[in-house]
Amino acid sequence: MDTPVRLMLTGGGTGGHLFPAIATAEALCRRLPGSEVLFVGTKRKMDRNSLAEYGYATSSIHCKGLKGKSYISLLQGLAVLPLSCLEAMYHILRFRPHLVVGVGGYVTGPVVAVAKLLGKPTLIHEQNAIPGLANRKLGSLVAKICLSLPGSEKWFSPEKAVLTGNPVRDAILTLAGKEKKKKEGPLTLLVLGGSLGAHRVNELVIESFGLGLPGLQGVRVIHQTGPDDTEMVEASYRKNKIEATVSPFFRDMAEVYEKADLLISRAGATTLAEIAVLGKPALLIPYPYAADGHQEKNAEFYVQGGGAEMLVEKELTADLLGENLVRLLGDQQGLEAMGTAMRSRAFPEATEHIVDVCMDLLGHSSLRVRSASGKE
């Protein structure tokens, strides 16, 4: 039987980075019972809280982002790098990991680079269609690069790139495997803005429901607002007599997804991977200030497959959003076809494929993964 290992995961800054890391840790521990996991991330409260729910050991280092920063912030980020590397070295020497896996975010850079320097096997996972700065720089150092979307292999050495997909939490995979019940009653629209919410999306949605369009009467809404807009959104739905469940953040996403007939969402990699596995049609409004416009590129993969439609925020009005909602929600067959197309773009075995790559680097079992071209 394969022996337990010590896995160090590093990354964070958003729930989108953390959840795939958690999924990978869970799968590796199932594959190699008794394995130990240590997350090295940021000091953000959200990171610590999310990880604490799963009972994993955590550590953090001082680190600042470099991309897109002002001259002063850039200097501050560079100045703290030596400390970041020393702290990373301390955690690696103390934990003695057999493997170090980076999942994106600026904290990944110093941890993975120091791990390579210390002779540890290293791997990165890139969630987005356009890699972030840290992963781009680390691509030449690490042994393997796991990719979520076809096309992103052009940023890396072909012999290192492996198309695995983006890991999805167990609860979502369990829901995806359940037999779908026949829908009865009003349709449900799920509005997601990411872990921190999306103020402009919140405004556009409540304004569109305030237009009194006949096609939106009777539609139920589940709306994740982020921490700042909850009262505003609740008041608007109440004023317009819309049946709505509003919360800053939903912990049980499987329960929320199960009720949804259509989503309005940003185009973060993790959300897209989850709704693809579930076969949920979506109206995507990419975050316009995402680094290198990666959310638009993420969305294009699913739009081209027919599972989603994309609206550009700077061109979007409440009237236009309302028209699209009426059209989509008024076509049940069309929604079902979009859902089927969305599911065809899913990678339900992404987590296991990444663990296969980990096992290969550790000298364990044989690979069952696809190359970046998509072939076994």
C-alpha positions in Angstrom: 0.0 0.0 0.0 1.2 3.5 -0.8 2.6 5.3 2.2 1.2 8.7 3.5 2.9 11.9 2.4 3.2 15.5 3.6 1.7 17.8 1.1 2.2 21.6 1.2 -0.3 23.7 -0.7 0.2 27.4 -1.2 -2.0 30.1 -2.7 -5.1 32.1 -1.8 -6.4 35.6 -1.8 -9.8 34.5 -3.1 -12.2 31.6 -2.4 -11.6 30.6 -6.1 -8.0 29.8 -5.3 -8.8 28.1 -2.0 -11.6 25.7 -2.9 -9.7 23.8 -5.6 -6.8 23.5 -3.2 -9.1 22.0 -0.6 -10.5 19.6 -3.1 -7.0 18.5 -4.1 -6.1 18.0 -0.4 -9.2 15.9 0.3 -8.6 13.7 -2.8 -4.9 13.1 -1.9 -5.8 12.2 1.7 -8.4 9.7 0.4 -5.8 8.2 -2.0 -3.1 8.1 0.7 -4.8 7.8 4.1 -2.8 9.3 7.0 -1.2 12.0 4.8 -0.6 15.4 6.3 -1.5 18.7 4.7 -0.2 22.2 5.4 -1.6 25.3 3.7 0.7 28.3 3.4 -1.2 31.4 2.4 -2.0 35.0 3.2 -3.2 36.5 6.5 -6.6 37.3 5.1 -9.4 36.4 7.4 -11.4 34.7 4.7 -8.5 32.4 3.9 -8.2 31.3 7.5 -11.9 30.9 8.0 -12.4 28.8 4.9 -9.5 26.5 5.8 -10.5 26.2 9.4 -13.8 24.7 8.4 -12.0 21.8 6.9 -9.6 21.3 9.8 -6.3 21.7 7.9 -3.2 23.2 9.4 -2.4 26.6 8.1 0.6 29.0 8.1 1.1 32.4 6.5 3.9 34.6 5.2 4.3 38.3 4.7 3.8 38.9 1.0 2.4 41.6 -1.3 1.2 41.5 -4.9 3.3 43.1 -7.7 1.2 43.1 -10.8 -0.8 46.3 -11.6 0.5 48.1 -8.5 1.5 51.7 -8.1 5.2 52.6 -8.0 5.2 52.8 -4.2 3.3 49.6 -3.8 5.6 47.8 -6.2 8.6 48.9 -4.2 7.0 47.8 -1.0 6.2 44.4 -2.6 9.8 44.0 -3.7 11.1 45.1 -0.4 9.2 42.4 1.5 10.2 39.6 -0.9 13.4 38.6 1.1 11.3 38.2 4.2 8.7 36.2 2.2 11.4 33.8 1.1 12.9 33.4 4.5 9.5 32.7 6.0 8.7 30.2 3.2 12.0 28.5 3.9 11.2 28.2 7.6 7.8 26.6 6.9 9.3 24.1 4.3 12.2 23.1 6.6 9.8 22.7 9.6 7.1 20.7 7.7 9.5 18.8 5.4 6.9 18.3 2.6 7.3 15.5 0.0 5.5 17.8 -2.5 4.7 21.5 -2.8 1.7 22.5 -4.9 0.9 26.1 -5.9 -2.7 27.1 -6.8 -2.2 30.7 -7.8 -2.1 34.1 -6.1 1.0 36.1 -5.2 1.9 34.1 -2.1 2.5 31.1 -4.4 5.7 32.7 -5.9 8.1 32.7 -3.0 6.9 29.4 -1.5 7.2 27.4 -4.7 10.5 29.1 -5.7 12.0 28.3 -2.3 10.7 24.8 -2.5 12.4 24.3 -5.8 15.6 25.7 -4.4 15.5 23.2 -1.6 15.0 20.3 -4.0 11.4 19.6 -3.4 9.1 18.3 -6.2 6.9 21.2 -7.3 3.7 21.6 -9.3 1.4 24.5 -10.1 -2.2 24.5 -11.0 -3.5 27.3 -13.3 -7.2 28.0 -13.1 -7.6 30.7 -15.7 -7.4 30.9 -19.5 -4.6 33.5 -19.0 -2.1 32.6 -16.3 -1.4 35.0 -13.4 2.0 36.6 -13.0 3.1 34.2 -10.3 2.3 31.1 -12.3 3.8 32.5 -15.5 7.1 33.1 -13.7 7.0 29.7 -11.9 6.3 27.8 -15.1 10.0 27.5 -15.9 10.9 26.2 -12.4 8.3 23.6 -11.6 8.1 20.0 -12.7 4.5 20.0 -13.9 1.8 22.5 -14.7 -1.9 21.4 -14.4 -4.2 23.5 -16.6 -7.9 24.1 -16.3 -8.8 25.3 -19.8 -7.6 24.4 -23.3 -5.5 27.1 -24.9 -3.6 28.2 -21.7 -0.8 25.7 -22.5 0.7 28.2 -24.9 2.1 30.1 -21.9 4.1 27.1 -20.7 6.5 24.4 -21.9 4.5 21.8 -23.7 6.3 18.9 -22.1 5.3 20.2 -18.6 1.6 21.1 -19.3 -1.2 18.7 -18.5 -4.9 19.5 -19.1 -6.7 18.4 -15.9 -9.5 20.8 -15.5 -10.3 22.8 -12.3 -11.0 20.9 -9.1 -14.6 21.0 -7.8 -15.6 20.4 -4.2 -17.0 17.0 -3.2 -20.4 18.4 -2.3 -20.8 19.8 -5.9 -19.7 16.5 -7.4 -22.2 14.6 -5.2 -25.0 17.0 -6.4 -23.9 16.5 -10.0 -24.3 12.7 -9.6 -27.8 13.0 -8.3 -30.8 12.3 -10.5 -32.4 15.5 -11.6 -35.9 16.0 -10.4 -38.5 17.4 -12.7 -38.8 21.2 -12.1 -42.1 22.3 -10.7 -43.3 25.9 -9.9 -41.5 29.2 -10.7 -38.1 29.3 -12.1 -35.2 30.4 -9.9 -32.5 32.8 -10.9 -29.2 32.6 -8.9 -27.0 35.7 -8.8 -23.4 35.3 -7.9 -20.7 38.0 -7.7 -17.8 36.0 -6.4 -16.7 35.7 -2.7 -16.6 39.5 -2.3 -19.7 40.4 -4.3 -20.0 42.6 -7.4 -21.5 46.0 -6.8 -22.3 46.8 -10.4 -23.9 43.4 -11.0 -26.0 43.8 -7.9 -27.2 47.2 -9.2 -28.0 46.0 -12.7 -30.0 43.0 -11.4 -32.2 44.9 -9.0 -32.7 47.7 -11.5 -33.8 45.1 -14.2 -36.3 43.6 -11.7 -37.5 47.1 -10.9 -38.6 47.6 -14.5 -41.7 45.6 -14.0 -41.2 43.3 -17.1 -44.0 40.8 -17.3 -41.5 38.0 -18.1 -39.8 38.5 -14.7 -43.0 38.4 -12.6 -43.0 35.3 -10.4 -39.3 34.5 -10.9 -37.6 33.5 -7.6 -34.2 35.0 -6.9 -31.3 33.8 -4.8 -28.7 36.6 -4.6 -25.2 36.5 -3.2 -24.4 40.2 -2.7 -21.1 40.3 -1.0 -20.7 42.1 2.4 -21.6 45.6 1.4 -24.8 45.5 -0.6 -27.1 43.1 1.3 -29.5 45.7 2.7 -29.8 47.6 -0.6 -30.6 44.5 -2.5 -33.0 43.2 0.0 -34.9 46.5 0.1 -35.2 46.6 -3.6 -36.6 43.1 -3.9 -39.0 43.9 -1.1 -40.2 47.1 -2.8 -40.8 45.3 -6.1 -42.5 42.3 -4.4 -39.9 39.8 -5.7 -39.5 36.6 -3.8 -35.8 36.6 -3.0 -33.3 35.0 -0.7 -30.4 37.4 -0.1 -27.1 36.8 1.7 -23.6 38.2 1.7 -22.2 34.8 1.2 -23.6 31.3 0.9 -21.7 28.5 2.7 -23.7 25.6 1.3 -23.3 26.2 -2.4 -24.5 22.8 -3.4 -27.9 23.6 -1.9 -28.0 26.9 -3.7 -26.9 25.5 -7.0 -29.5 22.7 -6.8 -32.4 25.3 -6.9 -31.0 27.4 -9.8 -32.4 27.2 -13.3 -30.2 30.1 -14.6 -27.3 32.0 -13.2 -26.0 35.5 -13.5 -22.4 35.3 -12.6 -18.9 36.8 -12.9 -16.6 34.4 -14.9 -14.2 33.2 -12.1 -12.6 29.9 -12.9 -14.0 28.0 -9.9 -17.6 29.1 -10.3 -17.4 28.2 -14.0 -16.0 24.8 -13.2 -18.8 24.1 -10.7 -21.7 25.2 -12.9 -20.2 23.2 -15.8 -20.1 20.0 -13.7 -23.7 20.7 -12.7 -24.9 21.6 -16.2 -26.3 25.0 -15.2 -26.9 27.6 -17.9 -25.4 31.0 -17.2 -25.4 34.6 -18.2 -21.9 35.7 -17.6 -20.7 39.3 -16.8 -16.9 39.1 -16.5 -15.2 41.3 -14.0 -13.8 44.1 -16.3 -10.7 44.7 -14.2 -9.5 41.1 -13.9 -5.8 40.8 -14.6 -5.1 40.6 -18.3 -8.9 40.3 -18.9 -8.7 36.7 -17.9 -12.4 36.5 -16.9 -13.5 37.3 -20.5 -11.2 34.5 -21.8 -12.5 32.1 -19.2 -16.1 32.9 -20.3 -15.3 32.4 -24.0 -14.6 28.7 -23.5 -18.1 28.1 -22.2 -19.9 30.6 -24.5 -18.3 28.9 -27.6 -19.6 25.6 -26.3 -23.2 26.9 -26.1 -23.6 26.6 -22.4 -23.4 30.3 -21.5 -23.9 33.8 -22.9 -21.7 36.7 -22.1 -22.5 40.4 -21.5 -19.8 43.0 -21.3 -20.3 45.2 -18.2 -19.4 48.6 -19.8 -22.0 48.1 -22.5 -24.7 46.7 -20.1 -27.8 48.5 -18.9 -30.7 47.3 -16.8 -33.0 47.3 -19.8 -30.6 45.1 -21.8 -30.1 42.7 -18.9 -33.9 42.5 -18.3 -34.5 41.7 -22.0 -32.0 38.9 -21.9 -33.4 37.5 -18.7 -36.9 37.5 -20.1 -35.7 35.7 -23.3 -33.7 33.0 -21.5 -36.2 32.4 -18.6 -39.1 32.2 -21.1 -37.4 29.4 -23.1 -37.4 26.2 -21.0 -36.1 24.0 -23.8 -33.4 26.5 -24.6 -32.3 26.5 -20.9 -32.1 22.7 -20.9 -30.1 22.7 -24.1 -27.7 25.3 -22.6 -27.4 23.1 -19.5 -26.4 20.1 -21.6 -23.9 22.2 -23.5 -22.4 23.5 -20.3 -22.0 20.0 -18.9 -20.1 19.0 -22.1 -17.4 21.5 -21.1 -16.9 20.1 -17.6 -14.0 18.2 -16.1 -15.6 16.2 -13.3 -12.4 14.2 -12.7 -10.1 17.2 -12.5 -9.2 16.6 -8.8 -8.3 13.0 -9.4 -6.2 13.9 -12.5 -4.3 16.5 -10.4 -3.7 13.9 -7.7 -2.5 11.5 -10.4 0.2 14.1 -11.4 1.1 14.5 -7.7 1.5 10.7 -7.4 3.7 10.5 -10.5 6.0 13.2 -9.1 6.1 11.3 -5.8 7.0 8.1 -7.6 3.6 6.4 -6.8 0.9 5.2 -9.2 0.7 5.6 -13.0 -0.9 8.6 -14.6 -4.4 8.7 -16.0 -4.2 12.3 -17.1 -4.5 14.1 -20.4 -1.8 16.0 -22.1 -2.5 19.7 -22.8 -3.8 18.7 -26.2 -6.5 16.8 -24.4 -5.3 13.2 -25.3 -4.9 10.5 -22.7 
